[in-house]
Amino acid sequence: MAATPNGTTSIWIAPETNFAVVACTNYGGTGAFNAVDAVVGRLIQDFALP
């Protein structure tokens, strides 16, 4: 699920692991999306995966 009002927002929810990430920025565009995606990906790797 993702919502992008005026920037880049990423919401990742995994209820089976009791873990969620919400990351957002006021900037839009490909660069902002890639940066937020990288942060969310790293958080998932570090804290959600076994």
C-alpha positions as CSV (number, residue, x, y, z in Angstrom):
1,M,0.0,0.0,0.0
2,A,1.4,3.4,-0.9
3,A,0.0,6.9,-0.6
4,T,1.6,9.9,-2.4
5,P,-0.2,13.1,-1.5
6,N,2.5,15.7,-2.4
7,G,5.7,13.7,-1.9
8,T,6.9,10.2,-1.6
9,T,5.3,7.9,1.1
10,S,5.9,4.2,1.6
11,I,3.9,2.1,4.0
12,W,4.9,-1.6,4.5
13,I,2.9,-3.7,7.0
14,A,3.6,-7.3,7.9
15,P,1.1,-8.2,10.7
16,E,2.3,-11.8,10.9
17,T,5.7,-10.5,12.1
18,N,4.3,-7.5,14.2
19,F,6.4,-5.1,12.1
20,A,5.5,-2.0,10.0
21,V,7.5,0.8,8.3
22,V,6.2,4.2,7.4
23,A,8.6,6.5,5.5
24,C,7.8,9.7,3.8
25,T,9.4,12.8,2.3
26,N,8.2,16.2,1.1
27,Y,9.9,15.6,-2.2
28,G,8.4,13.8,-5.1
29,G,9.9,12.3,-8.2
30,T,12.1,9.3,-9.0
31,G,15.0,10.3,-6.8
32,A,12.8,10.6,-3.7
33,F,11.0,7.4,-4.5
34,N,14.3,5.5,-4.8
35,A,15.7,7.0,-1.6
36,V,12.6,6.1,0.4
37,D,12.5,2.7,-1.2
38,A,16.1,2.1,-0.2
39,V,15.5,3.1,3.4
40,V,12.4,0.9,3.7
41,G,14.2,-2.0,2.1
42,R,17.1,-1.7,4.6
43,L,14.7,-1.5,7.6
44,I,12.9,-4.6,6.4
45,Q,16.2,-6.4,6.0
46,D,17.6,-5.3,9.4
47,F,14.4,-5.7,11.5
48,A,11.7,-7.8,9.8
49,L,13.5,-10.7,8.2
50,P,14.6,-13.7,10.2
